[in-house]
Amino acid sequence: MFSLLLVIAAFFLHRLFNMPTVVAANVVTAALVGAALVVLLGLIAGVNIWRNGGDGTARIVVGVAIALLLLAGPMVVMAMARGYPAIYDVSTDTQSPPPFDVLALARTPAENRAQYPSSFAEQQARAYPDLRPMLLNRSQTEAFDLVVDALKRQSLTIVREQEPNPETGAAGFIEAVDRSLILGLYGDVAVRVTGTTDAARVDLRSASRFGHMDLGQNAERLRTLMKEIVARMEETVPTADGERPERTKRKDKAKPEKEGDPRTSRARKPKRPVQ
């Protein structure tokens, strides 16, 4: 029961009160070690009762059952992990991924590095060959606005919004934060928009802050964002007279959020993959 309470406490403190993911993971690990110890002690006590008789069988059965239920979680995750590459960072451009600048400062030394590991490129190419740069028949500025709108519609918190400069050819950059629905795990998103007044290229990147593999969650996040961008683009198809609907006005500029963690998080209901 103590191990079960530890897991429940770690879940609520992490999801609702922004407990650092590393701390929550350590608490859950301690609970699982306790559960494994319970199974061992339960077997020893059960053998003793079987040989010598005595009370306590009900307590042993309940304790071992709860412990096995807790240990089943990691077993299921390990079974699922066999079908995914051991990576936690994916990008449509593995040679020059969109960088994390603001969000790199939000990561602690115990979390994953903000730099894209070069060893992930080959694994990503085999597992997710569909993740390629988006080529849009829109101007660089308009494509940038479409991406910002798509991120907001997916309930991501934008922390950096650097608009492109068509005159100098400077790229536009966006950084945003996402959290999984159940566990509240942080996922960082970076977008780079390059192009001209006639066409644009959009590169996206998604990375988990914690964990050595993501069970395909980052790839699925990018696919969802890409579908959202296409949907936003289709809503602004030119009319018969060649005009497009008025561009969405962005009232609020992105601002990094500060908190004690110090992670950027906001209570919201993201439409994101469940972990």
ABEGO torsion letter per residue (X at the ends): XAAAAAAAAAAAAAAAAGBBAAAAAAAAAAAAAAAAAAAAAAAAAAAAAAAAEEBGAAAAAAAAAAAAAAAAAAAAAAAAAAABBBBABBBABAABBBBBAAAAAABBAABBBABBBAAAAAAAAAABAABBBBBBBBBAAAAAAAAAAAAAAAGBBBABBBBBBAAAGBBBBBBBBBBBAAAGBBBBBBBBBBEBAABBBBBBBBBBABEABAGGAAAAAAAAAAAAAAAAAAAABBBAAGBBBBBBBBABBBBBBBBAOBBBBBBBBBBBBBX
